[in-house]
Amino acid sequence: MSDVPLPQAFVTALNRRFPWTPRFCPARMEVRPLELGLVPHLAEAALQTLEHTPLLRLIVIWGSFASVFGLLFYLTR
C-alpha cells in the first residue's frame, strides 16, 4: 500500500508467469473512515436516555440480569 512504483522487470515477469489473468496493474487504496450506519447513533441515543433516567436504567439492568439467569435456567433444565 505504498506509493513506491514496482520495478518494470517484476511486472513483466508476473505478466509472463500468469498469462491467463488480467494485466497486472497495481491498485491504489485510499483510507476512509468506517461507515457503521445507524447503529452507533441509536446506541448513543439509548445510552443518553439511560443516563438521564435512573429508574429506567435500573429496570433495564435488572431485566437483563434476570433474563440471563432465566435463559441459563431454561438451557440447563
mmJSON file of the N, C-alpha and C atoms, coordinates in Angstrom:
{"data_MODEL":{"atom_site":{
"group_PDB":["ATOM","ATOM","ATOM","ATOM","ATOM","ATOM","ATOM","ATOM","ATOM","ATOM","ATOM","ATOM","ATOM","ATOM","ATOM","ATOM","ATOM","ATOM","ATOM","ATOM","ATOM","ATOM","ATOM","ATOM","ATOM","ATOM","ATOM","ATOM","ATOM","ATOM","ATOM","ATOM","ATOM","ATOM","ATOM","ATOM","ATOM","ATOM","ATOM","ATOM","ATOM","ATOM","ATOM","ATOM","ATOM","ATOM","ATOM","ATOM","ATOM","ATOM","ATOM","ATOM","ATOM","ATOM","ATOM","ATOM","ATOM","ATOM","ATOM","ATOM","ATOM","ATOM","ATOM","ATOM","ATOM","ATOM","ATOM","ATOM","ATOM","ATOM","ATOM","ATOM","ATOM","ATOM","ATOM","ATOM","ATOM","ATOM","ATOM","ATOM","ATOM","ATOM","ATOM","ATOM","ATOM","ATOM","ATOM","ATOM","ATOM","ATOM","ATOM","ATOM","ATOM","ATOM","ATOM","ATOM","ATOM","ATOM","ATOM","ATOM","ATOM","ATOM","ATOM","ATOM","ATOM","ATOM","ATOM","ATOM","ATOM","ATOM","ATOM","ATOM","ATOM","ATOM","ATOM","ATOM","ATOM","ATOM","ATOM","ATOM","ATOM","ATOM","ATOM","ATOM","ATOM","ATOM","ATOM","ATOM","ATOM","ATOM","ATOM","ATOM","ATOM","ATOM","ATOM","ATOM","ATOM","ATOM","ATOM","ATOM","ATOM","ATOM","ATOM","ATOM","ATOM","ATOM","ATOM","ATOM","ATOM","ATOM","ATOM","ATOM","ATOM","ATOM","ATOM","ATOM","ATOM","ATOM","ATOM","ATOM","ATOM","ATOM","ATOM","ATOM","ATOM","ATOM","ATOM","ATOM","ATOM","ATOM","ATOM","ATOM","ATOM","ATOM","ATOM","ATOM","ATOM","ATOM","ATOM","ATOM","ATOM","ATOM","ATOM","ATOM","ATOM","ATOM","ATOM","ATOM","ATOM","ATOM","ATOM","ATOM","ATOM","ATOM","ATOM","ATOM","ATOM","ATOM","ATOM","ATOM","ATOM","ATOM","ATOM","ATOM","ATOM","ATOM","ATOM","ATOM","ATOM","ATOM","ATOM","ATOM","ATOM","ATOM","ATOM","ATOM","ATOM","ATOM","ATOM","ATOM","ATOM","ATOM","ATOM","ATOM","ATOM","ATOM","ATOM","ATOM","ATOM","ATOM","ATOM"],
"id":[1,2,3,4,5,6,7,8,9,10,11,12,13,14,15,16,17,18,19,20,21,22,23,24,25,26,27,28,29,30,31,32,33,34,35,36,37,38,39,40,41,42,43,44,45,46,47,48,49,50,51,52,53,54,55,56,57,58,59,60,61,62,63,64,65,66,67,68,69,70,71,72,73,74,75,76,77,78,79,80,81,82,83,84,85,86,87,88,89,90,91,92,93,94,95,96,97,98,99,100,101,102,103,104,105,106,107,108,109,110,111,112,113,114,115,116,117,118,119,120,121,122,123,124,125,126,127,128,129,130,131,132,133,134,135,136,137,138,139,140,141,142,143,144,145,146,147,148,149,150,151,152,153,154,155,156,157,158,159,160,161,162,163,164,165,166,167,168,169,170,171,172,173,174,175,176,177,178,179,180,181,182,183,184,185,186,187,188,189,190,191,192,193,194,195,196,197,198,199,200,201,202,203,204,205,206,207,208,209,210,211,212,213,214,215,216,217,218,219,220,221,222,223,224,225,226,227,228,229,230,231],
"type_symbol":["N","C","C","N","C","C","N","C","C","N","C","C","N","C","C","N","C","C","N","C","C","N","C","C","N","C","C","N","C","C","N","C","C","N","C","C","N","C","C","N","C","C","N","C","C","N","C","C","N","C","C","N","C","C","N","C","C","N","C","C","N","C","C","N","C","C","N","C","C","N","C","C","N","C","C","N","C","C","N","C","C","N","C","C","N","C","C","N","C","C","N","C","C","N","C","C","N","C","C","N","C","C","N","C","C","N","C","C","N","C","C","N","C","C","N","C","C","N","C","C","N","C","C","N","C","C","N","C","C","N","C","C","N","C","C","N","C","C","N","C","C","N","C","C","N","C","C","N","C","C","N","C","C","N","C","C","N","C","C","N","C","C","N","C","C","N","C","C","N","C","C","N","C","C","N","C","C","N","C","C","N","C","C","N","C","C","N","C","C","N","C","C","N","C","C","N","C","C","N","C","C","N","C","C","N","C","C","N","C","C","N","C","C","N","C","C","N","C","C","N","C","C","N","C","C","N","C","C","N","C","C"],
"label_atom_id":["N","CA","C","N","CA","C","N","CA","C","N","CA","C","N","CA","C","N","CA","C","N","CA","C","N","CA","C","N","CA","C","N","CA","C","N","CA","C","N","CA","C","N","CA","C","N","CA","C","N","CA","C","N","CA","C","N","CA","C","N","CA","C","N","CA","C","N","CA","C","N","CA","C","N","CA","C","N","CA","C","N","CA","C","N","CA","C","N","CA","C","N","CA","C","N","CA","C","N","CA","C","N","CA","C","N","CA","C","N","CA","C","N","CA","C","N","CA","C","N","CA","C","N","CA","C","N","CA","C","N","CA","C","N","CA","C","N","CA","C","N","CA","C","N","CA","C","N","CA","C","N","CA","C","N","CA","C","N","CA","C","N","CA","C","N","CA","C","N","CA","C","N","CA","C","N","CA","C","N","CA","C","N","CA","C","N","CA","C","N","CA","C","N","CA","C","N","CA","C","N","CA","C","N","CA","C","N","CA","C","N","CA","C","N","CA","C","N","CA","C","N","CA","C","N","CA","C","N","CA","C","N","CA","C","N","CA","C","N","CA","C","N","CA","C","N","CA","C","N","CA","C","N","CA","C","N","CA","C","N","CA","C","N","CA","C","N","CA","C"],
"label_alt_id":[null,null,null,null,null,null,null,null,null,null,null,null,null,null,null,null,null,null,null,null,null,null,null,null,null,null,null,null,null,null,null,null,null,null,null,null,null,null,null,null,null,null,null,null,null,null,null,null,null,null,null,null,null,null,null,null,null,null,null,null,null,null,null,null,null,null,null,null,null,null,null,null,null,null,null,null,null,null,null,null,null,null,null,null,null,null,null,null,null,null,null,null,null,null,null,null,null,null,null,null,null,null,null,null,null,null,null,null,null,null,null,null,null,null,null,null,null,null,null,null,null,null,null,null,null,null,null,null,null,null,null,null,null,null,null,null,null,null,null,null,null,null,null,null,null,null,null,null,null,null,null,null,null,null,null,null,null,null,null,null,null,null,null,null,null,null,null,null,null,null,null,null,null,null,null,null,null,null,null,null,null,null,null,null,null,null,null,null,null,null,null,null,null,null,null,null,null,null,null,null,null,null,null,null,null,null,null,null,null,null,null,null,null,null,null,null,null,null,null,null,null,null,null,null,null,null,null,null,null,null,null],
"label_comp_id":["MET","MET","MET","SER","SER","SER","ASP","ASP","ASP","VAL","VAL","VAL","PRO","PRO","PRO","LEU","LEU","LEU","PRO","PRO","PRO","GLN","GLN","GLN","ALA","ALA","ALA","PHE","PHE","PHE","VAL","VAL","VAL","THR","THR","THR","ALA","ALA","ALA","LEU","LEU","LEU","ASN","ASN","ASN","ARG","ARG","ARG","ARG","ARG","ARG","PHE","PHE","PHE","PRO","PRO","PRO","TRP","TRP","TRP","THR","THR","THR","PRO","PRO","PRO","ARG","ARG","ARG","PHE","PHE","PHE","CYS","CYS","CYS","PRO","PRO","PRO","ALA","ALA","ALA","ARG","ARG","ARG","MET","MET","MET","GLU","GLU","GLU","VAL","VAL","VAL","ARG","ARG","ARG","PRO","PRO","PRO","LEU","LEU","LEU","GLU","GLU","GLU","LEU","LEU","LEU","GLY","GLY","GLY","LEU","LEU","LEU","VAL","VAL","VAL","PRO","PRO","PRO","HIS","HIS","HIS","LEU","LEU","LEU","ALA","ALA","ALA","GLU","GLU","GLU","ALA","ALA","ALA","ALA","ALA","ALA","LEU","LEU","LEU","GLN","GLN","GLN","THR","THR","THR","LEU","LEU","LEU","GLU","GLU","GLU","HIS","HIS","HIS","THR","THR","THR","PRO","PRO","PRO","LEU","LEU","LEU","LEU","LEU","LEU","ARG","ARG","ARG","LEU","LEU","LEU","ILE","ILE","ILE","VAL","VAL","VAL","ILE","ILE","ILE","TRP","TRP","TRP","GLY","GLY","GLY","SER","SER","SER","PHE","PHE","PHE","ALA","ALA","ALA","SER","SER","SER","VAL","VAL","VAL","PHE","PHE","PHE","GLY","GLY","GLY","LEU","LEU","LEU","LEU","LEU","LEU","PHE","PHE","PHE","TYR","TYR","TYR","LEU","LEU","LEU","THR","THR","THR","ARG","ARG","ARG"],
"label_asym_id":["A","A","A","A","A","A","A","A","A","A","A","A","A","A","A","A","A","A","A","A","A","A","A","A","A","A","A","A","A","A","A","A","A","A","A","A","A","A","A","A","A","A","A","A","A","A","A","A","A","A","A","A","A","A","A","A","A","A","A","A","A","A","A","A","A","A","A","A","A","A","A","A","A","A","A","A","A","A","A","A","A","A","A","A","A","A","A","A","A","A","A","A","A","A","A","A","A","A","A","A","A","A","A","A","A","A","A","A","A","A","A","A","A","A","A","A","A","A","A","A","A","A","A","A","A","A","A","A","A","A","A","A","A","A","A","A","A","A","A","A","A","A","A","A","A","A","A","A","A","A","A","A","A","A","A","A","A","A","A","A","A","A","A","A","A","A","A","A","A","A","A","A","A","A","A","A","A","A","A","A","A","A","A","A","A","A","A","A","A","A","A","A","A","A","A","A","A","A","A","A","A","A","A","A","A","A","A","A","A","A","A","A","A","A","A","A","A","A","A","A","A","A","A","A","A","A","A","A","A","A","A"],
"label_entity_id":["1","1","1","1","1","1","1","1","1","1","1","1","1","1","1","1","1","1","1","1","1","1","1","1","1","1","1","1","1","1","1","1","1","1","1","1","1","1","1","1","1","1","1","1","1","1","1","1","1","1","1","1","1","1","1","1","1","1","1","1","1","1","1","1","1","1","1","1","1","1","1","1","1","1","1","1","1","1","1","1","1","1","1","1","1","1","1","1","1","1","1","1","1","1","1","1","1","1","1","1","1","1","1","1","1","1","1","1","1","1","1","1","1","1","1","1","1","1","1","1","1","1","1","1","1","1","1","1","1","1","1","1","1","1","1","1","1","1","1","1","1","1","1","1","1","1","1","1","1","1","1","1","1","1","1","1","1","1","1","1","1","1","1","1","1","1","1","1","1","1","1","1","1","1","1","1","1","1","1","1","1","1","1","1","1","1","1","1","1","1","1","1","1","1","1","1","1","1","1","1","1","1","1","1","1","1","1","1","1","1","1","1","1","1","1","1","1","1","1","1","1","1","1","1","1","1","1","1","1","1","1"],
"label_seq_id":[1,1,1,2,2,2,3,3,3,4,4,4,5,5,5,6,6,6,7,7,7,8,8,8,9,9,9,10,10,10,11,11,11,12,12,12,13,13,13,14,14,14,15,15,15,16,16,16,17,17,17,18,18,18,19,19,19,20,20,20,21,21,21,22,22,22,23,23,23,24,24,24,25,25,25,26,26,26,27,27,27,28,28,28,29,29,29,30,30,30,31,31,31,32,32,32,33,33,33,34,34,34,35,35,35,36,36,36,37,37,37,38,38,38,39,39,39,40,40,40,41,41,41,42,42,42,43,43,43,44,44,44,45,45,45,46,46,46,47,47,47,48,48,48,49,49,49,50,50,50,51,51,51,52,52,52,53,53,53,54,54,54,55,55,55,56,56,56,57,57,57,58,58,58,59,59,59,60,60,60,61,61,61,62,62,62,63,63,63,64,64,64,65,65,65,66,66,66,67,67,67,68,68,68,69,69,69,70,70,70,71,71,71,72,72,72,73,73,73,74,74,74,75,75,75,76,76,76,77,77,77],
"pdbx_PDB_ins_code":[null,null,null,null,null,null,null,null,null,null,null,null,null,null,null,null,null,null,null,null,null,null,null,null,null,null,null,null,null,null,null,null,null,null,null,null,null,null,null,null,null,null,null,null,null,null,null,null,null,null,null,null,null,null,null,null,null,null,null,null,null,null,null,null,null,null,null,null,null,null,null,null,null,null,null,null,null,null,null,null,null,null,null,null,null,null,null,null,null,null,null,null,null,null,null,null,null,null,null,null,null,null,null,null,null,null,null,null,null,null,null,null,null,null,null,null,null,null,null,null,null,null,null,null,null,null,null,null,null,null,null,null,null,null,null,null,null,null,null,null,null,null,null,null,null,null,null,null,null,null,null,null,null,null,null,null,null,null,null,null,null,null,null,null,null,null,null,null,null,null,null,null,null,null,null,null,null,null,null,null,null,null,null,null,null,null,null,null,null,null,null,null,null,null,null,null,null,null,null,null,null,null,null,null,null,null,null,null,null,null,null,null,null,null,null,null,null,null,null,null,null,null,null,null,null,null,null,null,null,null,null],
"Cartn_x":[0.822,0.0,0.864,2.041,2.896,2.794,3.332,3.307,4.545,5.416,6.635,6.271,6.699,6.355,7.102,6.454,7.065,8.053,9.124,10.071,9.405,9.757,9.148,9.462,10.648,11.008,10.073,9.699,8.781,7.402,6.924,5.601,5.585,6.612,6.643,6.794,7.551,7.681,6.334,5.574,4.245,3.319,3.377,2.506,2.883,4.176,4.586,4.219,4.336,4.086,2.6,1.753,0.304,-0.388,-0.305,-0.884,-2.408,-3.012,-4.48,-5.192,-4.45,-5.062,-5.082,-5.882,-5.867,-4.496,-4.246,-2.957,-2.735,-1.513,-1.188,-1.087,-1.952,-1.925,-2.072,-1.076,-1.215,-2.346,-3.124,-4.256,-3.849,-4.54,-4.288,-5.495,-5.243,-6.327,-6.283,-7.392,-7.496,-8.04,-7.527,-8.007,-9.243,-10.327,-11.566,-12.096,-12.851,-13.424,-14.496,-14.683,-15.698,-17.093,-17.952,-19.343,-20.184,-20.624,-21.363,-22.867,-23.3,-24.726,-25.425,-26.609,-27.483,-27.224,-26.565,-26.411,-25.71,-24.569,-23.93,-24.8,-25.559,-26.427,-27.552,-28.118,-29.164,-28.611,-27.421,-26.811,-26.492,-25.991,-25.688,-26.965,-28.028,-29.29,-29.83,-29.711,-30.189,-29.366,-28.057,-27.216,-27.485,-27.738,-28.058,-29.402,-30.346,-31.647,-31.487,-30.711,-30.493,-29.709,-28.884,-28.099,-28.991,-30.028,-30.897,-32.049,-32.38,-33.495,-33.0,-32.682,-32.123,-33.092,-34.389,-35.341,-35.386,-35.376,-35.341,-34.045,-32.933,-31.652,-31.706,-32.3,-32.429,-33.269,-34.361,-35.23,-34.502,-33.769,-33.049,-31.953,-31.198,-30.104,-30.646,-31.654,-32.197,-32.957,-33.599,-34.267,-33.264,-32.137,-31.087,-30.523,-30.287,-29.76,-30.72,-31.991,-32.989,-33.136,-33.028,-33.132,-31.985,-30.786,-29.633,-29.795,-30.193,-30.381,-31.566,-32.607,-33.738,-33.329,-32.542,-32.049,-31.133,-30.257,-29.377,-30.187,-31.208,-32.061,-32.768,-33.286,-34.006,-33.062,-31.857,-30.926,-30.35,-30.264,-29.69,-30.751,-31.985,-33.048,-33.324],
"Cartn_y":[-1.188,0.0,1.25,1.145,2.312,2.934,4.119,4.818,4.534,3.666,3.345,2.508,2.916,2.138,0.8,-0.208,-1.532,-1.552,-2.335,-2.432,-3.037,-2.513,-2.971,-4.437,-4.894,-6.302,-7.209,-6.789,-7.562,-7.662,-6.56,-6.527,-7.411,-7.326,-8.169,-9.64,-9.955,-11.35,-11.889,-11.09,-11.508,-11.731,-10.847,-10.984,-12.21,-12.536,-13.731,-14.996,-14.953,-16.139,-16.48,-15.482,-15.687,-15.04,-15.652,-15.013,-15.067,-15.959,-16.101,-15.074,-14.374,-13.364,-12.019,-11.094,-9.752,-9.101,-8.105,-7.411,-6.911,-7.068,-6.665,-5.153,-4.555,-3.114,-2.903,-2.334,-2.096,-1.105,-1.405,-0.546,0.392,1.469,2.428,2.401,2.124,2.04,3.28,3.926,5.116,4.732,5.359,5.121,5.984,5.322,6.043,5.616,6.463,6.074,4.997,4.197,3.151,3.761,3.195,3.636,2.574,2.872,1.905,2.093,3.117,3.309,3.897,3.408,3.967,3.403,2.251,1.556,2.408,3.055,3.857,5.015,5.608,6.723,6.233,5.083,4.527,4.122,3.53,3.137,4.358,5.416,6.636,7.257,7.269,7.818,6.981,5.659,4.799,5.019,5.137,5.358,6.719,7.727,9.045,9.011,8.269,8.146,7.442,6.368,5.645,6.489,7.381,8.243,9.26,9.7,10.739,10.188,8.922,8.349,7.156,7.404,6.344,5.18,5.441,4.355,3.417,3.969,3.142,2.35,2.979,2.284,1.111,1.292,0.224,-0.924,-0.595,-1.628,-2.398,-1.701,-2.36,-3.262,-2.798,-3.604,-4.856,-4.716,-5.887,-6.804,-6.225,-7.051,-7.888,-7.284,-8.037,-9.131,-8.796,-9.753,-10.936,-10.655,-11.715,-12.53,-11.881,-12.593,-13.574,-13.148,-14.042,-15.251,-15.045,-16.179,-17.047,-16.439,-17.228,-18.09,-17.513,-18.275,-19.414,-19.143,-20.202,-21.309,-20.942,-21.944,-22.778,-22.132,-22.844,-23.796,-23.338,-24.169,-25.333,-25.201,-26.273,-27.185,-26.877,-27.692,-28.888],
"Cartn_z":[0.0,0.0,0.0,-0.54,-0.61,-2.005,-2.126,-3.405,-4.241,-3.758,-4.489,-5.713,-6.913,-8.109,-8.126,-8.676,-8.78,-9.941,-9.813,-10.929,-12.168,-13.323,-14.574,-14.84,-14.437,-14.636,-13.837,-12.652,-11.812,-12.464,-12.987,-13.618,-14.864,-15.691,-16.898,-16.538,-15.494,-15.066,-14.584,-13.857,-13.423,-14.613,-15.585,-16.759,-17.591,-17.648,-18.371,-17.603,-16.283,-15.456,-15.409,-15.392,-15.302,-16.505,-17.679,-18.867,-18.899,-18.147,-18.191,-17.314,-16.497,-15.626,-16.344,-15.87,-16.46,-16.288,-17.05,-16.965,-15.551,-15.064,-13.698,-13.631,-12.843,-12.61,-11.112,-10.473,-9.033,-8.759,-7.744,-7.382,-6.253,-6.157,-5.086,-4.16,-2.892,-1.911,-1.019,-0.907,-0.07,1.294,2.324,3.682,3.907,4.292,4.553,5.912,6.582,7.869,7.681,8.715,8.672,8.653,7.854,7.806,8.498,9.707,10.501,10.421,9.734,9.537,10.748,11.015,12.033,13.429,13.523,14.797,15.865,15.584,16.637,17.126,16.211,16.62,17.536,17.221,18.083,19.439,19.457,20.721,21.577,20.95,21.7,22.271,21.495,21.981,23.137,23.044,24.129,25.397,25.256,26.435,27.064,26.252,26.811,27.536,27.001,27.664,29.005,29.021,30.276,31.278,30.784,31.669,32.385,31.703,32.271,33.109,32.952,33.699,34.53,35.805,36.635,36.877,36.927,37.152,35.945,34.759,33.553,33.479,33.854,33.883,34.843,35.998,36.988,36.441,35.779,35.204,34.105,33.253,32.158,32.702,33.677,34.235,34.913,35.763,36.454,35.499,34.483,33.482,32.689,32.336,31.635,32.527,33.771,34.744,34.909,35.08,35.239,33.947,32.795,31.521,31.338,31.687,31.553,32.452,33.699,34.603,34.196,33.674,33.175,31.99,31.093,29.946,30.388,31.337,31.854,32.515,33.275,33.908,32.855,31.821,30.768,30.001,29.704,28.948,29.752,31.06,31.875,32.454,32.274,32.834,32.004],
"occupancy":[1.0,1.0,1.0,1.0,1.0,1.0,1.0,1.0,1.0,1.0,1.0,1.0,1.0,1.0,1.0,1.0,1.0,1.0,1.0,1.0,1.0,1.0,1.0,1.0,1.0,1.0,1.0,1.0,1.0,1.0,1.0,1.0,1.0,1.0,1.0,1.0,1.0,1.0,1.0,1.0,1.0,1.0,1.0,1.0,1.0,1.0,1.0,1.0,1.0,1.0,1.0,1.0,1.0,1.0,1.0,1.0,1.0,1.0,1.0,1.0,1.0,1.0,1.0,1.0,1.0,1.0,1.0,1.0,1.0,1.0,1.0,1.0,1.0,1.0,1.0,1.0,1.0,1.0,1.0,1.0,1.0,1.0,1.0,1.0,1.0,1.0,1.0,1.0,1.0,1.0,1.0,1.0,1.0,1.0,1.0,1.0,1.0,1.0,1.0,1.0,1.0,1.0,1.0,1.0,1.0,1.0,1.0,1.0,1.0,1.0,1.0,1.0,1.0,1.0,1.0,1.0,1.0,1.0,1.0,1.0,1.0,1.0,1.0,1.0,1.0,1.0,1.0,1.0,1.0,1.0,1.0,1.0,1.0,1.0,1.0,1.0,1.0,1.0,1.0,1.0,1.0,1.0,1.0,1.0,1.0,1.0,1.0,1.0,1.0,1.0,1.0,1.0,1.0,1.0,1.0,1.0,1.0,1.0,1.0,1.0,1.0,1.0,1.0,1.0,1.0,1.0,1.0,1.0,1.0,1.0,1.0,1.0,1.0,1.0,1.0,1.0,1.0,1.0,1.0,1.0,1.0,1.0,1.0,1.0,1.0,1.0,1.0,1.0,1.0,1.0,1.0,1.0,1.0,1.0,1.0,1.0,1.0,1.0,1.0,1.0,1.0,1.0,1.0,1.0,1.0,1.0,1.0,1.0,1.0,1.0,1.0,1.0,1.0,1.0,1.0,1.0,1.0,1.0,1.0,1.0,1.0,1.0,1.0,1.0,1.0,1.0,1.0,1.0,1.0,1.0,1.0],
"B_iso_or_equiv":[0.0,0.0,0.0,0.0,0.0,0.0,0.0,0.0,0.0,0.0,0.0,0.0,0.0,0.0,0.0,0.0,0.0,0.0,0.0,0.0,0.0,0.0,0.0,0.0,0.0,0.0,0.0,0.0,0.0,0.0,0.0,0.0,0.0,0.0,0.0,0.0,0.0,0.0,0.0,0.0,0.0,0.0,0.0,0.0,0.0,0.0,0.0,0.0,0.0,0.0,0.0,0.0,0.0,0.0,0.0,0.0,0.0,0.0,0.0,0.0,0.0,0.0,0.0,0.0,0.0,0.0,0.0,0.0,0.0,0.0,0.0,0.0,0.0,0.0,0.0,0.0,0.0,0.0,0.0,0.0,0.0,0.0,0.0,0.0,0.0,0.0,0.0,0.0,0.0,0.0,0.0,0.0,0.0,0.0,0.0,0.0,0.0,0.0,0.0,0.0,0.0,0.0,0.0,0.0,0.0,0.0,0.0,0.0,0.0,0.0,0.0,0.0,0.0,0.0,0.0,0.0,0.0,0.0,0.0,0.0,0.0,0.0,0.0,0.0,0.0,0.0,0.0,0.0,0.0,0.0,0.0,0.0,0.0,0.0,0.0,0.0,0.0,0.0,0.0,0.0,0.0,0.0,0.0,0.0,0.0,0.0,0.0,0.0,0.0,0.0,0.0,0.0,0.0,0.0,0.0,0.0,0.0,0.0,0.0,0.0,0.0,0.0,0.0,0.0,0.0,0.0,0.0,0.0,0.0,0.0,0.0,0.0,0.0,0.0,0.0,0.0,0.0,0.0,0.0,0.0,0.0,0.0,0.0,0.0,0.0,0.0,0.0,0.0,0.0,0.0,0.0,0.0,0.0,0.0,0.0,0.0,0.0,0.0,0.0,0.0,0.0,0.0,0.0,0.0,0.0,0.0,0.0,0.0,0.0,0.0,0.0,0.0,0.0,0.0,0.0,0.0,0.0,0.0,0.0,0.0,0.0,0.0,0.0,0.0,0.0,0.0,0.0,0.0,0.0,0.0,0.0],
"pdbx_formal_charge":[null,null,null,null,null,null,null,null,null,null,null,null,null,null,null,null,null,null,null,null,null,null,null,null,null,null,null,null,null,null,null,null,null,null,null,null,null,null,null,null,null,null,null,null,null,null,null,null,null,null,null,null,null,null,null,null,null,null,null,null,null,null,null,null,null,null,null,null,null,null,null,null,null,null,null,null,null,null,null,null,null,null,null,null,null,null,null,null,null,null,null,null,null,null,null,null,null,null,null,null,null,null,null,null,null,null,null,null,null,null,null,null,null,null,null,null,null,null,null,null,null,null,null,null,null,null,null,null,null,null,null,null,null,null,null,null,null,null,null,null,null,null,null,null,null,null,null,null,null,null,null,null,null,null,null,null,null,null,null,null,null,null,null,null,null,null,null,null,null,null,null,null,null,null,null,null,null,null,null,null,null,null,null,null,null,null,null,null,null,null,null,null,null,null,null,null,null,null,null,null,null,null,null,null,null,null,null,null,null,null,null,null,null,null,null,null,null,null,null,null,null,null,null,null,null,null,null,null,null,null,null],
"auth_seq_id":[1,1,1,2,2,2,3,3,3,4,4,4,5,5,5,6,6,6,7,7,7,8,8,8,9,9,9,10,10,10,11,11,11,12,12,12,13,13,13,14,14,14,15,15,15,16,16,16,17,17,17,18,18,18,19,19,19,20,20,20,21,21,21,22,22,22,23,23,23,24,24,24,25,25,25,26,26,26,27,27,27,28,28,28,29,29,29,30,30,30,31,31,31,32,32,32,33,33,33,34,34,34,35,35,35,36,36,36,37,37,37,38,38,38,39,39,39,40,40,40,41,41,41,42,42,42,43,43,43,44,44,44,45,45,45,46,46,46,47,47,47,48,48,48,49,49,49,50,50,50,51,51,51,52,52,52,53,53,53,54,54,54,55,55,55,56,56,56,57,57,57,58,58,58,59,59,59,60,60,60,61,61,61,62,62,62,63,63,63,64,64,64,65,65,65,66,66,66,67,67,67,68,68,68,69,69,69,70,70,70,71,71,71,72,72,72,73,73,73,74,74,74,75,75,75,76,76,76,77,77,77],
"auth_comp_id":["MET","MET","MET","SER","SER","SER","ASP","ASP","ASP","VAL","VAL","VAL","PRO","PRO","PRO","LEU","LEU","LEU","PRO","PRO","PRO","GLN","GLN","GLN","ALA","ALA","ALA","PHE","PHE","PHE","VAL","VAL","VAL","THR","THR","THR","ALA","ALA","ALA","LEU","LEU","LEU","ASN","ASN","ASN","ARG","ARG","ARG","ARG","ARG","ARG","PHE","PHE","PHE","PRO","PRO","PRO","TRP","TRP","TRP","THR","THR","THR","PRO","PRO","PRO","ARG","ARG","ARG","PHE","PHE","PHE","CYS","CYS","CYS","PRO","PRO","PRO","ALA","ALA","ALA","ARG","ARG","ARG","MET","MET","MET","GLU","GLU","GLU","VAL","VAL","VAL","ARG","ARG","ARG","PRO","PRO","PRO","LEU","LEU","LEU","GLU","GLU","GLU","LEU","LEU","LEU","GLY","GLY","GLY","LEU","LEU","LEU","VAL","VAL","VAL","PRO","PRO","PRO","HIS","HIS","HIS","LEU","LEU","LEU","ALA","ALA","ALA","GLU","GLU","GLU","ALA","ALA","ALA","ALA","ALA","ALA","LEU","LEU","LEU","GLN","GLN","GLN","THR","THR","THR","LEU","LEU","LEU","GLU","GLU","GLU","HIS","HIS","HIS","THR","THR","THR","PRO","PRO","PRO","LEU","LEU","LEU","LEU","LEU","LEU","ARG","ARG","ARG","LEU","LEU","LEU","ILE","ILE","ILE","VAL","VAL","VAL","ILE","ILE","ILE","TRP","TRP","TRP","GLY","GLY","GLY","SER","SER","SER","PHE","PHE","PHE","ALA","ALA","ALA","SER","SER","SER","VAL","VAL","VAL","PHE","PHE","PHE","GLY","GLY","GLY","LEU","LEU","LEU","LEU","LEU","LEU","PHE","PHE","PHE","TYR","TYR","TYR","LEU","LEU","LEU","THR","THR","THR","ARG","ARG","ARG"],
"auth_asym_id":["A","A","A","A","A","A","A","A","A","A","A","A","A","A","A","A","A","A","A","A","A","A","A","A","A","A","A","A","A","A","A","A","A","A","A","A","A","A","A","A","A","A","A","A","A","A","A","A","A","A","A","A","A","A","A","A","A","A","A","A","A","A","A","A","A","A","A","A","A","A","A","A","A","A","A","A","A","A","A","A","A","A","A","A","A","A","A","A","A","A","A","A","A","A","A","A","A","A","A","A","A","A","A","A","A","A","A","A","A","A","A","A","A","A","A","A","A","A","A","A","A","A","A","A","A","A","A","A","A","A","A","A","A","A","A","A","A","A","A","A","A","A","A","A","A","A","A","A","A","A","A","A","A","A","A","A","A","A","A","A","A","A","A","A","A","A","A","A","A","A","A","A","A","A","A","A","A","A","A","A","A","A","A","A","A","A","A","A","A","A","A","A","A","A","A","A","A","A","A","A","A","A","A","A","A","A","A","A","A","A","A","A","A","A","A","A","A","A","A","A","A","A","A","A","A","A","A","A","A","A","A"],
"auth_atom_id":["N","CA","C","N","CA","C","N","CA","C","N","CA","C","N","CA","C","N","CA","C","N","CA","C","N","CA","C","N","CA","C","N","CA","C","N","CA","C","N","CA","C","N","CA","C","N","CA","C","N","CA","C","N","CA","C","N","CA","C","N","CA","C","N","CA","C","N","CA","C","N","CA","C","N","CA","C","N","CA","C","N","CA","C","N","CA","C","N","CA","C","N","CA","C","N","CA","C","N","CA","C","N","CA","C","N","CA","C","N","CA","C","N","CA","C","N","CA","C","N","CA","C","N","CA","C","N","CA","C","N","CA","C","N","CA","C","N","CA","C","N","CA","C","N","CA","C","N","CA","C","N","CA","C","N","CA","C","N","CA","C","N","CA","C","N","CA","C","N","CA","C","N","CA","C","N","CA","C","N","CA","C","N","CA","C","N","CA","C","N","CA","C","N","CA","C","N","CA","C","N","CA","C","N","CA","C","N","CA","C","N","CA","C","N","CA","C","N","CA","C","N","CA","C","N","CA","C","N","CA","C","N","CA","C","N","CA","C","N","CA","C","N","CA","C","N","CA","C","N","CA","C","N","CA","C","N","CA","C","N","CA","C","N","CA","C","N","CA","C"],
"pdbx_PDB_model_num":[1,1,1,1,1,1,1,1,1,1,1,1,1,1,1,1,1,1,1,1,1,1,1,1,1,1,1,1,1,1,1,1,1,1,1,1,1,1,1,1,1,1,1,1,1,1,1,1,1,1,1,1,1,1,1,1,1,1,1,1,1,1,1,1,1,1,1,1,1,1,1,1,1,1,1,1,1,1,1,1,1,1,1,1,1,1,1,1,1,1,1,1,1,1,1,1,1,1,1,1,1,1,1,1,1,1,1,1,1,1,1,1,1,1,1,1,1,1,1,1,1,1,1,1,1,1,1,1,1,1,1,1,1,1,1,1,1,1,1,1,1,1,1,1,1,1,1,1,1,1,1,1,1,1,1,1,1,1,1,1,1,1,1,1,1,1,1,1,1,1,1,1,1,1,1,1,1,1,1,1,1,1,1,1,1,1,1,1,1,1,1,1,1,1,1,1,1,1,1,1,1,1,1,1,1,1,1,1,1,1,1,1,1,1,1,1,1,1,1,1,1,1,1,1,1,1,1,1,1,1,1]
}}}
